Amino acid sequence: MIGKAQQDNKIHGISIAINAPLISHLIYVDDNILFCRARPEEAKTIMEVLRQYQEASGQKVNLDKSETIFSPNISVEAKKMFQENLPVRINDKITKYLGMPTHFGRSKERDFNFIMVWIWIKLKGWKEKSLSFEGMGVVIRFVDQAIPTYYMRCFLLPKVLCNKIEKVICSFWWGTTGTKKKSHWNKRENSFKSKHEGGLGFKILRDFNTAMLAKQVWGFHTNPGTLISRCFKDKYFPHLDVLQAPIGNNPSYAWRSFNFLLGILLEVADGGLAMEIRLEFGGDNWIPNHNSFKVMSPVKENSNVNMVKDLITTKGPS
């Protein structure tokens, strides 16, 4: 119904840049945001849509828990007229959407400190219980290291915050509490190595954060038709590919985070395959869409092909 109202020009969405898609709503379960012009007639349209939805579904929208946020240039009179037709309290800004912060200050460590608090609360609850080392490892991998993952997909967390989280995880692992201190029988960096390298298999948060952001940027490159790709492209790199995009003027922190990854992705793109130099032709898994991902036929002893890179040519078409 919102989309139909937008098609009929009864409400107008917002566009973050020239030629960017108009967005009239962001809807996810019960945490929804509607966008329109600060005009009484558009407020009436939204109220009518809500009324029809309530009658059809039997669910009632709680306007007391809802709020309206206006652009800074909207006059007080316009706000009052809008509120008369859409009786929702007025607020200055949306602090979070789907748990994600929407405003950032100078100190990103302070902006994301709630992640540290959340992890500390989780660990504090488990400290009072007797857990084996295996149990503590499960808590760290699937509870405490999973909490920042949601935010790492969109934002680059500060190094200081990542180091603090890793320090708290090590203290929990070795049994340190607020009242008693226990010896750490291994260096922190060793704990965050893979088990094949003699570590405990905990994630290095900064590296994992980088990988998550790189995946998002690569999605902009390979799927330019998605809504989020189109919005970022029209805002920051309208005439370029994302891999050649500059930082731009007054960028959001999300775009700063994505742009930070471009250097890493360019190294991979310019080098063809960064992994090729370490992939053995006959021993490693490198063939996609294959049962074993390996070369099944035996490799001749006198063959010049030992690594995957030996199969790659830089020559163009003749």
Sequence and secondary structure as in RCSB ss.txt:
>XXXX:A:sequence
MIGKAQQDNKIHGISIAINAPLISHLIYVDDNILFCRARPEEAKTIMEVLRQYQEASGQKVNLDKSETIFSPNIS
VEAKKMFQENLPVRINDKITKYLGMPTHFGRSKERDFNFIMVWIWIKLKGWKEKSLSFEGMGVVIRFVDQAIPTY
YMRCFLLPKVLCNKIEKVICSFWWGTTGTKKKSHWNKRENSFKSKHEGGLGFKILRDFNTAMLAKQVWGFHTNPG
TLISRCFKDKYFPHLDVLQAPIGNNPSYAWRSFNFLLGILLEVADGGLAMEIRLEFGGDNWIPNHNSFKVMSPVK
ENSNVNMVKDLITTKGPS
>XXXX:A:secstr
 HHHHHHTTSS  B SSTT   B EE  TT  EE   S HHHHHHHHHHHHHHHHHHS    GGG EEE  TT  
HHHHHHHHHHS  EEES   EETTEE    S HHHHTHHHHHHHHHHHHHHHTS   HHHHHHHIIIIITTTTHH
HHTT    HHHHHHHHHHHHHHHHT  SS      S HHHHTS GGGTS     HHHHHHHHHHHHHHHHHH TT
SHHHHHHHHHH TTS GGG    SS  HHHHHHHHTHHHHHHHHHTS TTGGG BTTTS   TTSSSSS  S   
TT S  BGGGG       
